[in-house]
Amino acid sequence: MAVVNVTEKNFEAEVLKSSLPVLVDFWAEWCGPCKMIGPIVEEIAGELNGKLKVVKINVDEASELAAEHNIMSIPTLMVFKNGEVVDQIVGAMGKAQLLAKIQPKLG
């Protein structure tokens, strides 16, 4: 499953009403660490297809969503389950570390 780009318009449908847990990547084009973690997030989307939905939110294009979720620094990754935030990960990290944080939330 490809990573879905989410905006204010489709956030509720894609994230809050998703039947799967959702990993939301808050990022921006100018953010170096976001570019480092981007390919890792996409790999995870492929590997956990069917167990996890992965979406990206560009904070410059969706500033209201970023403000609503108190995004102070990027990249910030949030895991939503049944419309609720169950985890928040701030900053870039390696794939193994990221999977270790995400996988317990899938059960």
N, C-alpha and C positions, 0 to 999 in steps of 0.2 A: 504494500500500500504506500502510495506516495505521501509525502508530507504536504499537509493542506495549509495554505496561507489564509489566516483568519483576520477579519476586521471587526469593527463594532457591529456591522450588519449581520454577520453570520456566527458571532461568538456564542450566542445562546444555543443555536441549533447544533453547532459543531462541537462545543465543549460542554456546556451545562447539561444538555439533553442527550449526550452520548451514552450508549449502553456499555461501552468499553471505558476503562480508565484512559485519561488523556494527559499526555505530556505536552505542556505548552512552553515553547521557547520564545521568550521575549528578547528581541535582538534589534540591531540597527546596522545599516549598510557601512557606517563609518567605524564600527566597533571591532577592533582587532581580535580580542578574545572570542567574540561572537563568530568570527570567520573561522577560528580554530575549532570551535565546538560544533559548528554547523554540520560538517561531514560526519562527525560522530553521531549526532542526533539522527541524521538520515540513515546511517547504518543500523542504529537501534530500531528505527521505524521498520526497516526491512526484516530484521531478525525477530522482532516481537509482533509482526503482522498477525492480526486476529486476536491478540491479547492486549494490545496497547495502540491507541490512536495517537499520532504525533502531529501537532500543528505549530506553526510559527506565526508570531505577531510582531510586525515591524512597529516599534514604539514611536517612530516618527510619523507613521501613517495612522496609527491607532493610539494617539496620546491619551484619549479618555480612558481606554482600557488599561493602559499603563498606570495612570493616576488612580483608577479605581482599585487596582491590585497593589498599590504602594510600591511600584517598581522604582527603586532608588538607584540601582546600578545594573548594568547588563554585561554579560548575559545573565538572566534570571530564568530558571526553569521551574515550572510548577506542575505538580501532579494533581489532577482533579479526578475525583471518583464520586459518582452520583451527584455531580454539580458542586461538590465541596472540595476545597483545597486540602489535600492530605499530606503534601510535602512541598517544600520550597528549597531550591538549590541555587545559590548565588555564586557566579564565577565559573570560569572554564575549568574543566578537569578531564582526566583520561577516561576512556571508554569503560574500563573495568570498574573504576570508582563510581561512575554514573550508573552503570547497570546494578551495582551493589545497592545503590540508593533507591532505584526504581523497582527492581524485581519484587521486594517484599510487599509493595503496594498493589501488586497485580492480583494477589490471591483473593 
